[in-house]
Amino acid sequence: ATRREADEALPLIDVDYDELPAVFTEMDAIAPGAPLVHPKHYISENDAAYFGMRPIDGTNICHRFRIRHGDVDRAFAECDVVVEEVFTTDSAAHVPMEPHASIARWHEGRLEVWAGTQTPFNNRMDLAGIFGLKPEQVRIVCPPMGGSFGAKTFVRTEAIAAALARKAGRPVKVVLERAEEWQTMNRHPATLWMKIGAKRDGTLVAKQVACWANTGAHADSGPGVAQKMGYASPGPYRILNVWVDSHCVYTNTPPNGAYRGYGQMQCIWASERLMDVLAKRLGMDPLELRLKNILREGDTYCTGETMHDVAFEECLRRSAEAIGYHTSEDRASKGVCVLMKGMQTPSRASLAIEAEDDGTYTIRCATIEMGQGARPAIRQMAAELLGVPMERVTYPDPDTDLVPYDTRTTSSRSTHVMSRALVEAVRDLEKNGKRGVGEVTDKGGLDPDTGQGIASSHWHQGAAGAVVDVDAETGKIHVRHIHASIYAGKVVRRAAAELQNEGSIIMGLGTALFENITFDGGQVTNANLSDYNIPSLHDMPRITHDLVERAGAQVYGLGETALPPVPAAIGNALAASGIHMTALPMTAERVLASIDSGSSVDEARLRNIRDIVEASVLRA
Amino acid sequence: MKVQFTLNGAPAEVDVRADEMLLDVLRERFGLLSVRETCGLGVCGSCTVLVDAEPISSCIYLTPMAAGRSITTVEGLGGDHPVQRAFVEAHAFQCGYCTPGMILATKRLLEETPHPTDHEIDTALGGNLCRCGCYLKIRDAVHLAAGTVDLSSRT
């Protein structure tokens, strides 16, 4: 049959559906008596992904992560000023220009898959589990992708292609249609309640966070997303008393998973907006409040980690300076944001360098290319270590039959971890001449009940500043200038590094201003690029950025860091003009509604959330 | 039905159904894989080709409409066209999926407006989406191709 015949046959299939009770938002899903998306919780036996999922029976909560540091109840009582607010973020689509695609064939007793994926080894493990094979009976080959941004993680189209190929007895290619992208995986909508207390001089004393990430009907990497949302939500500040409950919640919507920034855009939006609410209440400048409390070298974070190679202050000062925060008269239109973002921890990275007879070198590495420039960066670093021109170093498409194990290409980790593995590999190659293998293991992880341990073996650090105008009549935001300062440690390939910053900022503008997936009864209603808009050249404000470097520093990842601070910087610029925004995206309608309400706090919603937190504490 | 046109400078003929889109014909019959589908609605520019020098969205362009016309895909520029060189020199791409469409739209822009302003670039390329967000360097590439900027003078 042809594709055309298949398309014509599709609408001829009659399906009867029995509508069951359903829940679509994270807050409806945690309400007492809410229908359960999964009456019984299941946990995969294969946890190669390190998510450590811990569901709560009888609820839609599939994972809960907590931080217990100090004594928040006592500390809040000692604060001079306490503020709290509820923030929300809508769902967003990744929209890689190239859709999900894979080709599968069964060949000599093995399953071979060519896939656009960021996670070849996770896919090998999961496909082996699905089809009852040993991992080494599955081969995954990863050509470069036309964008991903987290969309092409874990098993997406691969199992479908493999099942069809087995049934058909021949290779099968699966390519998603654009509308199917919105059914496959999106970004977690979230509701975040945050409360922060300070002394009159601005010293932060206590912070309490309860947040709920809507993971859709299947958990995927949601527990990991919720965990990062939780552990990054205190922000890069010295706070001695921290209490966090972060939940991953099932709903009857398409699954949500990894998305550039991985849960941290949501918590940074809430956390950094709340800092400006606090500054206003204290009568302090928001930048001064941040600088007074910011984590500095050797400080301890609420997870118990000691912070090293700290650049928050430098990033923040640079961003403030870039937008003329102190030099211009119209402070009323300016806002700043500073962030910390974790990297996948624990993780393992290895690669091999093979010396060929013709004087060239072949890199065997599982890091995949999706436009971020990881392969050229790794080739260049290898060439520098080997002392040869880059042209003599090749990097074939990752193939799980040929490359050593790597956790996955996510969380802006690859250039960093592979820069370290390369040093080992070159040293090993010098010893044995033909093939050198380098491996680095970053241990860590957090106790899910106390949040103590190592959240991230390597913290991404950055800040942003924004200058905005608002049309008070229409609510439309006009961003005049957005600047991001991102800690790069050491830049490997400048143009690629700049592109990562610029691309993250531009994606952040979409998140801040207009990108949201709309639903009606759990069904996506804007699953096309006419109704769902992404930034175009028409949407470009003045964008500047810098890559903060230090002599002797390590290579830091840059893939995501400039996205999360953009919405909060813009939101804080609005706050400086007296417009208090709590929901993303900040559409003209929402801005207008906030202006019309006098930017008042929604007390009823706050009371409702407080009740939920109380009930959840009692239940625990 | 048989449709004849000029494809990248050479005569071409193809037997198609009347409702076959040019995108599918160029990819599947002629193997021109620079022509790529993203939105399928004619709003994103990934599938841009030039028909008699005008950029069109080949995902919504019926193949019979191309009869007697001249079609150019990025393969037809040969790899060393000034616009292609400018995109490489300005690092105006990341994943590269949208790049062929960007290059063809730029070629047409520069034929009509040899020295475009940023605003003119935004207007001409505003229908070509890049999710990697390379827009700043795409503007650089257009200026570079127009000879109105020397990137080596930039830090």
Interface residues (C-beta under 8 A of the other chain):
Chain A: H94 V95 P96 M97 E98 P99 P144 M145 G146 G147 F149 E177 R178 M370 G371 Q372 G373 A495 A496 E498 L499 E502 G503 S504 I505 I506 M507 N528 L529 S530 I534 P535 S536 L537 H538 M540 I543
Chain B: R36 E37 T38 C39 G40 L41 V43 C44 S46 H91 F93 Q94 C95 G96 Y97 C98 I121 D122 T123 L125 G126 G127 N128 L129 C130 R131 C132 G133 C134 Y135 L136 K137 I138 R139
